[in-house]
Amino acid sequence: MHIAAASSFRCHYRRPVPGQAPCALFVQVRARTADEAAERAAAAIGHQIDRVEPAPAAAAPITTPPTHQEA
């Protein structure tokens, strides 16, 4: 049996704001497929998911070069 690796997905949804336009938000989840990600996100937040997209790859960590102090 082959087990598919999980990938990160961003699940976008809108939250109503009284007297204003809805607030667009997303939750990032790990799942094997986009459909599974949408199901997990909807169950977790209790809102219908508008769209699902692959999450961008993690950026390389920002490192600061060491500073050399003169003796």
C-alpha positions in Angstrom: 0.0 0.0 0.0 1.3 3.5 -0.9 0.7 6.3 1.6 0.6 9.7 0.0 2.5 12.4 1.6 0.6 15.3 3.1 0.9 18.8 1.6 0.0 22.2 3.0 -3.1 23.9 1.6 -4.6 27.3 2.3 -8.3 27.2 2.7 -10.0 30.6 2.1 -13.3 31.7 3.7 -15.2 34.8 4.5 -16.4 35.8 7.9 -19.3 38.2 8.2 -18.7 41.6 9.9 -21.8 43.5 11.0 -22.3 46.7 9.0 -19.2 46.0 6.8 -18.0 43.8 4.0 -17.1 40.3 4.9 -13.5 39.8 6.2 -11.5 37.4 3.9 -9.4 34.9 5.9 -7.6 31.7 5.4 -6.5 28.7 7.4 -3.6 26.6 6.5 -3.9 22.8 6.9 -1.9 19.7 5.9 -3.8 17.0 4.0 -3.3 14.6 1.1 -5.7 16.3 -1.3 -7.4 19.7 -1.7 -10.8 18.1 -1.0 -9.6 16.6 2.3 -8.0 20.0 3.2 -11.3 21.8 2.6 -13.2 19.2 4.7 -10.7 19.5 7.6 -10.7 23.3 7.5 -14.6 23.5 7.4 -14.9 21.1 10.3 -12.3 23.0 12.4 -13.6 26.5 11.8 -17.3 25.9 11.3 -17.4 27.9 8.0 -17.9 26.9 4.4 -14.6 27.1 2.5 -14.7 29.3 -0.6 -11.5 28.0 -2.3 -8.4 25.9 -1.7 -4.9 26.5 -3.1 -1.5 24.9 -2.4 0.4 26.8 0.3 3.5 28.5 -0.9 6.8 26.7 -0.1 8.4 27.8 3.1 10.9 30.5 2.6 14.4 29.9 3.6 15.0 31.2 7.2 16.5 34.6 7.4 19.9 34.5 8.8 22.1 37.3 10.0 25.8 37.0 9.2 27.9 36.9 12.3 29.4 40.1 13.3 33.1 40.2 14.1 34.2 42.4 16.9 37.7 43.7 16.9 39.7 42.7 20.0 
